[in-house]
């Protein structure tokens, strides 16, 4: 499992945990998953997005064997 960060226009950062490779910088991607609170300490907190693997398109075999 690896991770990458998504940067919002408002300078926000979201860390995404993923089983797929890291996307190219500047590439537009879609992710699906669940948002988790990693920690909260006073007013400081960190959220982590755990990506759910996308299903294979119908008729395509998995690349992992």
GURO-867668 format. One record per atom (N, C-alpha, C): y, x, z; residue in one letter. Coordinates in steps of 0.1 Angstrom, whole numbers, padded with zeros to 4 digits, always signed. Layout:
YXZA...
***
This chain:
-0012+0009+0000X+0000+0000+0000X+0012+0009+0000X+0022+0005-0008X+0035+0012-0008X+0046+0003-0006X+0058+0008-0008X+0070-0001-0006X+0081+0004-0016X+0090-0006-0018X+0102-0003-0025X+0113-0012-0019X+0126-0009-0022X+0137-0016-0017X+0144-0023-0028X+0149-0036-0024X+0157-0044-0033X+0171-0044-0028X+0181-0041-0036X+0195-0041-0032X+0202-0053-0037X+0209-0060-0028X+0217-0072-0032X+0231-0068-0036X+0238-0077-0043X+0252-0075-0047X+0261-0074-0035X+0256-0079-0023X+0264-0079-0011X+0261-0067-0002X+0255-0057-0008X+0251-0044-0001X+0239-0047+0009X+0232-0058+0008X+0220-0060+0016X+0208-0053+0010X+0199-0050+0019X+0187-0042+0014X+0175-0050+0020X+0165-0052+0011X+0152-0058+0015X+0141-0049+0012X+0133-0045+0022X+0121-0037+0020X+0109-0046+0016X+0103-0042+0005X+0091-0050-0001X+0079-0041+0001X+0069-0046+0008X+0056-0039+0009X+0047-0045-0003X+0041-0036-0010X+0034-0040-0022X+0022-0032-0025X+0012-0038-0032X+0000-0031-0036X+0002-0026-0051X+0012-0030-0057X+0014-0026-0071X+0023-0013-0071X+0024-0007-0082X+0032+0005-0083X+0047+0002-0081X+0054+0012-0079X+0069+0011-0077X+0075+0008-0091X+0084-0003-0091X+0091-0006-0103X+0101+0005-0107X+0104+0006-0120X+0114+0015-0125X+0128+0011-0119X+0136+0021-0116X+0150+0018-0110X+0158+0010-0120X+0164+0000-0116X+0172-0009-0124X+0165-0020-0131X+0152-0020-0130X+0144-0030-0137X+0144-0043-0129X+0146-0054-0136X+0146-0067-0130X+0131-0072-0128X+0128-0075-0116X+0114-0079-0112X+0114-0092-0105X+0103-0098-0104X+0100-0110-0095X+0090-0107-0085X+0092-0111-0073X+0082-0109-0063X+0079-0122-0056X+0067-0124-0051X+0063-0136-0043X+0056-0131-0031X+0059-0137-0020X+0052-0133-0007X+0058-0140+0005X+0058-0132+0016X+0062-0138+0029X+0072-0128+0036X+0082-0134+0041X+0093-0126+0048X+0089-0125+0063X+0089-0113+0069X+0085-0110+0083X+0096-0103+0089X+0098-0106+0102X+0108-0098+0110X+0100-0086+0115X+0105-0074+0111X+0098-0061+0116X+0102-0058+0130X+0115-0060+0133X+0120-0058+0147X+0133-0065+0149X+0137-0067+0161X+0150-0072+0165X+0154-0066+0178X+0165-0059+0178X+0170-0052+0190X+0185-0055+0191X+0188-0064+0200X+0202-0069+0201X+0206-0077+0188X+0217-0073+0182X+0221-0079+0169X+0216-0072+0157X+0208-0061+0159X+0202-0053+0149X+0188-0058+0146X+0185-0061+0133X+0171-0065+0130X+0168-0060+0116X+0155-0060+0114X+0149-0055+0101X+0139-0065+0096X+0141-0070+0084X+0132-0079+0077X+0124-0072+0067X+0111-0075+0066X+0102-0069+0056X+0096-0080+0048X+0095-0078+0035X+0089-0088+0026X+0075-0083+0022X+0065-0090+0025X+0051-0086+0021X+0047-0094+0009X+0046-0086-0002X+0043-0093-0015X+0029-0098-0016X+0027-0110-0021X+0014-0116-0024X+0011-0112-0038X-0001-0107-0040X-0005-0103-0054X-0004-0115-0064X+0001-0112-0076X+0002-0123-0086X-0012-0125-0092X-0016-0137-0094X-0029-0140-0100X-0029-0134-0114X-0041-0130-0119X-0043-0125-0133X-0041-0137-0142X-0035-0135-0154X-0034-0146-0163X-0048-0150-0168X-0050-0162-0171X-0063-0168-0176X-0068-0159-0188X-0081-0155-0187X-0087-0148-0198X-0085-0133-0196X-0077-0128-0187X-0075-0114-0185X-0084-0109-0173X-0090-0098-0175X-0099-0092-0164X-0090-0084-0155X-0094-0083-0143X-0087-0074-0133X-0088-0060-0137X-0078-0052-0134X-0078-0038-0137X-0085-0030-0127X-0087-0036-0115X-0094-0030-0104X-0109-0034-0104X-0117-0024-0105X-0132-0027-0105X-0139-0019-0094X
***
